[in-house]
């Protein structure tokens, strides 16, 4: 059955909040202020939220009205019926389907709708390739724990939203946005979704090395729980993005990046990460990571709070500010890439390890409010000639040698060498 119905009427009937329906105007609006998105990135990208044309008419397609020998055929028939000007495909009840292919200007909208995976299948539930202005809203996808099964896949997608959905038991990439070398994925939001028992990067943004053709996106207000095998929010080879207000609990990792540019990671909660709460990675074939803001996150009760995970290519222009890295069993902070740390809280001084001489710490405190200034050998809350002299006198000593003093081993590699002298020299004059 096909109806002509005003978009505003659908919104009023089905939801109490504005949702991303086909035919939305992709515009900046007050939603940005509410979510505290960085204004510079918004100006650069000029998207992210959706706004209804108040009198826009859009077709409503009820998937239950379409024939087929199984649920996959019926849902695909409904998706095929979407005209070029767009439609809402309404999915209610329980469906067993996968391998669906959707068009531009399509909103797949759940009304108490669940799509579960058929036996012995791994293909994505639904794929959008080279499509634009589409959305998936208010659906539940259940992978039933089938090995290597995929969720929603977007290739070269533009101006889309994945919002208010639940993803269960999906073992590889519940939501994946990627590109071909020739394509672009841009101007999209992954917002307010729940991921339970989803592994191998439940949210994956993955471009191509040496390119930044995934850009202008928000990953916000999502919850990931029990992603025990490589569970994380992952962003690689992408630019101009916001990752904020997400919660990741009882997963292998929290938030993972690889070779990214102009990314803000803000206001997230990561608890009980088995490995790293936040990590930055690089790899061969890419220039590295540049211009990262990591602010106001809480990374707690895991193994390592923040660190570089892999790769030796450059990481630069990183600011880590007003975060709480607390109660992580091994280290709260492994400072193994150049960064400025400002006003962060850690559990205690022994939970901070420095591996890179180009790190700067300003206003670091413990949970008991004690100030920490790496390089301040004599604990007088400043780095001066006495600290430099102390390290210089100990130069060449190693752990176990006569006269060894671990306070001079600032880089904590069991030898006092030029790296330790470089660190105190770089930070000479620092006072807290």
C-alpha angles and dihedrals in degrees: 000000000000124000136181106227133160115258091226091057092053091051092051093048100045108028142022093214134057111271132191104261126171108271094038118142108239101224142143111258144149091299087080093059092048092054094042095233118181106267095214092058091047091053090050094048103028094202147067106113131065130227128195124240095231097221099028113136118215134177120252115211117192107209091206090069095063125093130230142134091254140010094267091057092046094050092044090052089054092049091048089055093064107115123221092262090059141246146207114250107206115210118189131167128012122325131179107210148120140165093062120161120205136197135228117277092031126134115191103204125188124214101186083323128160128182113196128190121257117235118279096011130123106170118114118278088234134357133201113194122181089348133134141198099026138131144191113209138178099352132133119222117194117192091185090221093283109164117264094356117160132217126202117347125197120186118185092347124169131195102001141138134211104193143162095001132137122222118194133187096347110155101198129033107332088194119018127178114184143150141224115235089261098042140077134218112196149147102033144135131215101190141168098351127147123222119191124180090352118147140191100041105326087199112037127175106182127172131167126286115265090015133091098199093137105074148143103040144138127215104187146154094007125143123213118186133177098002089156098166109058091321111171148113101266131192123179134171092001139123144203098024140145123215107184147149093011125142123213117183134176094357133129093251138005116213119354130188134183124187100340136157131210097001126157120203106189141161097000127147120216118179133176096002107176092215124003127001094200124004137178119207138181135190144194116281095038133084092233136238126327138176105011126169116198109182142163096355126143115217109180145163096008133110104261121011102203134351147128105277103193144344132056101227119117124294111185145161095031122158119191110189140170095353130144114224101177143160096003110156101227107021136341093205129020102187097202099138131052110275144137113239113201127185097337125157123224132176098251141329093269090061090067120080123178120210101158126063093211096070122111125197121200123176097351112169138182125234087263089055096252114150119238124202113174110218093031094119098175096041097238092132095251138079111231142145092293091061092046091048092049092056092042092054090051093048113136097019120125135195109291095020124118112279094017113164116180092206089075092051093084094160088051098223095127094255131084107223144133092304091063093047090047091054097053090042093053091050096041111141095025111146130182 
